[in-house]
Amino acid sequence: APPVNGSPNPTGWYYERSKKKYLQEQMKMTNSEKDLFSRKFPKKQIINKEELAKYLYTLECKPDIVAKGKNWIIKDFGAAIDELYKKNKEKFNEFYFVKCIVAAIIFRTVDEYLDKLKRVPNAWYKVGGYKINIVPYSIAKIISSIPKGYSLDYQLIWQKQSLYPEFMREIEIVTKLTNDYINDSHGMIVTEYCKKKETWESFKNNVLYRPSSEFLNSLVPDIYVEEQSNQAKKDQRETNNLLLELRVAELGSEFWMKVMNEGNKQGLLNYKENSLLKIAIEIEKTGRMPLSAQAKAIMNIKTKIENEGIIIG
């Protein structure tokens, strides 16, 4: 992440793929190494998978799903991401990462704003308020109110690592609007009321809110965001292809010879597949790397053999 607040050093956002991984990673470090690690990855910049799902679903205007809790979100989000990854691996790229972090910054900023507000005498938000629902509903309301053809400037928020004043002003307005709306829950428990899709649809479509001209002027055309996304996909595709080629070479001639021998022994390989495996086998001798399409096909042969229960040592 870009350096902020006058610091000369950039920091990183740490994705905690498994519980307590952040702490486990530091166990064998010296004190000086731990200090460097914690400065590079401050605790406030840790994101776990449940949080990531919550942040992205909020940005995608699904606050009703967020209101159902982390188990429900993870189930829904996990299935959606799995399907998306199968269709288009290149979508998961640097720009996607930036959007993830921006989603985290927005959510956490609104959360912190309400935390501070409850300490202000006579403020509308009090201790015990429904922050868990106000945050996603407010963000989704703002996002859904952006005119067609325009988008948040993700790069601006990424570079600042914070929200700009025009966005904060919308948050101040809409959090109060959200609080009033969800508290009028027609006799239902508020937290249950917020889980209903009908509640979100009614709030989105029927509650009057118009973003300020200042906020609208901070937006960028969709085409600008699409260009960034498309370039990131192209870059990621090239990176993925290169990694695939390197992986074929890394496994080595001996490995690919075993794949060929086992595959032919079981009658699993055709002429074309044998020809591709010969390319992999001869890399060390010729120094010629396979083309991207060839590398992908070679790795698919490996998967095919492994799916038959054959273990290549």
N, C-alpha and C positions, 0 to 999 in steps of 0.2 A: 504494500500500500504506500502511496506517496507520503513523504514526511509532512507533518502538520505542526501547528503551534510553535513555529520557530525551530523545531528540531532539525538537525542536518541529516538524520538517519531515517530511512524508511522502516516500517514495521511490517509484520505479516499477520494475516488472519489464519487461525489454526482450526482446521476441521477435525473435530474429535470423532473419528469413525467408530470407536468403541469406548465404552465407559472407562473413565480414568486414564485414558491413553496419554493425555497431556502430562499427568503426574508420572506415569510409568516411564515415559520417555526421558525424564530427568533423573531417574533413580541411580544410574551409573555415572552421572556427571559430577565433575568437581564443582565446588562452590562458585568459582569464576565462570565455569561453563553454564551453570544454572542461571547466573546473573545475566549473561549474554542472551541465553534462551528466553528468559522472561522479559527482557527488554525488546527482543525481536518479536516475540509473541505474547504481548500483555494479556492478562486474564480477561480483560474486557473484550478481547478480540478472539475468544474461543466460540465456536459454533458447533453444536452437536446435531445429529440428524433430525431429532424431533424439532429442534428450533428452526433448522433450515426448511423443513416442510411447512412449518407454521408461517415463516416469513414469506416464502414464495407463494403459498396459497392466499395469503393476505394480499400480496401484490397482484395476484390473478383474480382478485375480487371474489373470494370464496370464504367470507368471514363466518358463514353458517357452519361450514365444515370445520374451521378452526375452533369454533365454539364447542364442538363435540369432544374435544380433548385429544391428547397426543396419540393415544392408541388408534383412534379412528383416523386421524390425519395420516399417520405413518402407513396404515394399511392402504388407504386410498392413494397417497402420494407414491408409495413404493411401487404399486402396480402401474401407475401412470408413467413413472420414470423408467421402469423396466421396459415398457412398451415403446417409449420414445427412444430409448437407447438402441433397441433392436432395429428400429426404423432408420435412425440417423445418428450415428456415433459422433459425427462432426458437430452436432448441435452443442455438445458439451465442450466448450472452448473457453478462451480467455474472456470473451465478452459475456458468456453465460456466467462465468465466475464473478465478473464485475456486477452483473445484475443481482446475483445472490447476495453479495456484500451490501449493495445499495438497499436491497430488501431488508437486510438485518439492521442497517443504519436507520432506516425509516421507522421500523417497528420499535427498536430500542429507544429512539428519540422520543416517540410518542409516549412510550411506557415511562420514561424518565420524567417527561413533562408532567404527567399526572401524579407521579410520586412527589415531585416538588410542589405541585399545586395543593395537595392535601395538607401541606404544612403552612399554607398561607391563610391567615385569619379571614373568615367570612368568604372564602373561595367556594365556588359551586361544587367542586369535587371534594368529598370527605373521605376520611379513613373508613374502610369497609365498602367503598364504592365498587362498581362492576368494571374495574379496569380491564380484566381479562376479556371482556366483550367490547368495551368502548374502543380499545386500541385497534383490533382488526376491522371492526365496523367503520370506524372513522377513516382509516386509511383507504379501505375499499370504496367508501363514498366519494372521497376526493379523486381517486383514480378513475372511477366510473363516470365522473363528471367532466373529465378532460374531453374537449371536443374531438370528434372524429378527425383523423389525419394528423393528430399531434400526440406527443409522448413526453414523459419526464426526460430531463437531460441526465441520463445515467452517468455520463462521463463527468459532468459538473459535480455531482454528489460524490462520485468516486474520488476525484481530485481533491475536494475539500475534506472528505471523510466526515462530512456533517451536512446537515440541511441548511439551506439558505433562508434568510429572513422572510421572503415572500411565501415560502412553503410553510414555515412555522406559523405564520399568521393564519393560514387556512386550517392548520391543526388546532389552533386555539378556538376558532369558530366552530369547526365540525365536531370536536370532542364534546362540546357543550350540547350541540344539536343531537348528537348520538345519545348522550346521557339522558336527555329529556325523552327521547323516543323510546328507548328500551325500558325505561322505568314505567312507562305507560303500557304495561304488558297484558292488559285486559284480564287481570286476575291470575295469570300464569306466573310461575317462578321465573324470574328474569333470565337466569342462566339457561333454563329449558326453552324459554321463548326465543332466545338468540340462536338456538340450534336449528330452528325451523327455516327451511328455504324460503317459505312464504314471508317470514319476517324480514329477511334480507331483501327480497324482491320488492316488498312494499316500501321499505326504507329507501332503497335505491331509486325507485320510480315515482314515489308519491311525496316524499319529503323535500320541500323546496330548498335548494342550495345552488347558488351560482358562484363559481370561483371568481376571485377578484381579477381585474385587468392586469395587475402587477404579477400575479401568479401565472396567468395565461401567457404573459410576455416572456416568462422564464422557460416555457416549453419549447420543444424542437419538433420539426416535422417528422412524421413517421418514417419518411424515406431516408432521413439522416440516420435513424436508428437501424433501419433495415440494411443500409450500406455497411454500417459497423458490424452488424451480425453476419452478413454475407461474407465480408472480408475475413472475419474471425473463423467462419466455417471453412473457408478456403485454406487459411493458414493451418487450421487443425487437421484438415484432410492431408495436407502435405506432411505435417508432423507425424500423423498416424501411419502414413505410408512408409516414411523413413524408419520409424520404429519397427514396423513389421519386417522391412528388409534387413535391418540390423539383427532382429530376433532370429531370422532364418540363419544368418551367418553365425550368430552366437551359439546356436545349438550344435553346430559343427558337423563335419562330414560323417563321422562315425555314427552319430545319432540318426541322420537321414538315411544312412545305409541300413540301419536296423529297421527303420520305418518301411523302407522298400522291401527288405527281406521278409519281414513279418506280414506285410500287406499282400505280397505275392504268394506266400505260403498259404494264406487263408483265401486266396482268390478274390481279393477285394480291390485290386488295382487294375485300371485299364492302361492302354498304351500311352495316352496323353499324361496320365498321372505319373507313370514311370519316367517319362521324359522330363517332367517338372522336377521330380526328385533327383534326377541326374544333375540338373542345374544346381540344386542345393548341395549335392555331394561334391561337386567340382569347384565350389567357391574357393576353398583353401588352395587348390592347385592353380586355378586360373586367375583368381582375384577379381572375377567378374561377378558383380552383385545382380540378383534377379530384378526384373522390372517390378513396379508396384503391384501390377495385376498378377504377375507370376508369384510374388511373395505371398499375396493373399491366398492364391490357389494352393500353394505349398502348405501353408498353415491350415487350410481347410482339410487337406489330406491327413495331416497330423490329427486333427479333431475327429475325422471320420474313423481312423484306426483306433483311437482311444475310446470312441463311442461303442466300439465292438468289444470293449473290455480288455484290449491288448495293452499291456503296460510296456512302454519303451524305456529301458533303464538308461 
